[in-house]
């Protein structure tokens, strides 16, 4: 049976060898020197760059982009439409037992929700949940759960702002529906900023003048 995904000749893909419980969806591209271990699940239309390692038990859903040098360890669940930048790291449960400060029995799932963007060289500790549409800045070290739509940065990562996610507007609107950084106040130069309408002052009524009567 022909493979429904595209892989580089130098990629090592073992996930298709162990039965129907593990698979790689159609339209997924796997780059050179990537290694997909048995037990990994990858959805459709994903882009897996070179030198990516996806371990047993990791789940990658649909339309996920994973750039070079990322290691997705066992227990990581990545939902749809996620972007993971170069050399981002998901700390494994083994690191917990080697003194990273977390209890050794907290082998919980690391969840990356729909629409998340993770910058290059970011580190996600085990058991962390990154909420929907959240943004993890490059180089951030995430030690706590990230709320939906939050933008986190630093070491340890803290919330710096929120992403403005608004529903799609009707036709003819000039506001973009793409997520954007939250602002304290709308820019005065924004074409869609609402401005208070200035009404002209009402004119006073003309004074009544007595009519002249002929003598």
Secondary structure, DSSP 8 states (H G I E B T S, - for coil): ---SSEE-TT-EE-GGGS-TTS-B-TT-EE-TT-EE-TT-EE-SS-EE-TT-EE-TT-EE-TT-EE-TT-EE-TTEEE-SS-EE-TT-EE--HHHHHTTSSS-TT----EEE-TT-EE-TT-EE-TT-EE-TT-EE-TT-EE-S-B-TTEEEETBTTEEEEEEE------TT--S--S-EE--SS--TT-TT-----------------------
